[in-house]
Amino acid sequence: MNAMPTDPDRERRRRWREYHAEHDRLANEWRERGYQYPPPVYPPLPHDLVGLTCGARTRAGTPCKLAAIYRNGRCKLHGGLSTGPTSNEGRERCREAAQRRWAKVKAHATP
């Protein structure tokens, strides 16, 4: 039976997401108050979460060691950045925008 290997940082990643969820909740409450003074007191990042690395598997099979991670706990290489439009309407908007940019480049090009 192929059991999934357990991530030793799984609990730390869960706490990372909880920390940011609490931070977002406080920020949303402050926004709903119209950003009135005083600003909320955000909880400090727990010391054991400082330096948490991405941990995603690289092509070589080793864990990623980047420590600059997003709120989802992954780095810029493994964080699920946009892969482009997925709907036909989004693809059409992207195509039209590219045509507008290309027309602007052609208009300013020297013959």
C-alpha positions in Angstrom: 0.0 0.0 0.0 1.4 3.4 -1.0 0.8 5.7 1.9 1.4 9.4 1.3 4.5 10.5 3.1 3.7 12.8 6.0 5.0 16.3 5.9 6.9 17.1 9.1 5.7 20.7 8.8 2.1 19.9 8.2 1.0 21.2 11.6 3.2 24.3 11.2 1.5 25.0 7.8 -1.9 24.6 9.3 -1.0 27.1 12.0 0.4 29.4 9.3 -2.9 29.4 7.5 -4.8 30.0 10.8 -2.5 32.9 11.7 -3.2 34.6 8.3 -7.0 33.8 8.5 -7.1 35.6 11.9 -5.1 38.5 10.5 -7.5 38.8 7.6 -10.5 38.7 10.0 -9.1 41.6 12.0 -8.4 43.6 8.9 -11.9 43.0 7.5 -13.4 44.1 10.8 -11.3 47.3 10.7 -12.4 47.9 7.1 -16.1 47.5 8.1 -15.5 50.1 10.8 -14.3 52.5 8.1 -10.7 52.2 9.1 -11.4 54.2 12.3 -8.7 54.8 14.8 -7.3 52.8 16.6 -6.2 50.2 14.2 -6.5 46.6 15.3 -3.7 44.9 17.3 -2.6 42.1 15.0 -1.3 38.9 16.7 2.5 38.5 16.4 3.8 35.7 14.1 4.7 32.8 16.4 8.4 32.4 16.6 8.4 28.8 15.4 6.7 29.9 12.1 9.5 32.3 11.2 11.6 30.8 8.5 9.0 28.2 7.4 10.0 27.0 4.0 7.9 26.2 1.0 8.4 22.4 1.2 6.8 21.6 -2.2 8.5 18.9 -4.2 10.9 20.1 -6.9 11.5 18.2 -10.2 14.5 16.6 -8.6 12.3 15.2 -5.8 13.8 17.3 -3.0 11.7 19.8 -0.9 11.8 23.4 -2.0 13.9 25.5 0.4 12.6 29.0 -0.4 11.5 30.8 2.8 9.8 33.7 1.1 6.3 32.2 1.1 2.8 33.4 0.5 -0.1 33.2 2.8 -1.0 29.8 1.3 2.4 28.5 2.6 4.0 28.1 -0.8 6.7 30.1 -2.6 6.4 32.1 -5.8 7.4 29.1 -7.8 4.9 26.7 -6.2 2.2 29.1 -5.0 -0.4 28.5 -7.6 0.1 31.7 -9.6 -2.3 32.3 -12.5 -2.1 29.9 -15.4 -4.1 32.2 -17.6 -7.8 32.5 -18.5 -9.8 29.3 -18.3 -13.2 30.4 -19.8 -13.9 31.2 -23.4 -14.8 34.8 -22.4 -11.5 35.3 -20.5 -9.5 33.9 -23.5 -11.3 36.3 -25.8 -10.6 39.3 -23.5 -6.9 38.3 -23.3 -6.8 38.0 -27.1 -8.3 41.4 -27.6 -5.9 43.0 -25.0 -3.0 41.4 -26.8 -4.2 42.8 -30.1 -4.5 46.3 -28.6 -1.0 46.1 -27.2 0.4 44.9 -30.5 -1.4 47.7 -32.4 0.1 50.2 -30.1 3.6 48.8 -30.7 3.1 48.8 -34.4 1.8 52.4 -34.4 5.0 53.6 -32.6 7.5 51.5 -34.5 9.8 53.2 -37.0 9.6 52.2 -40.6 
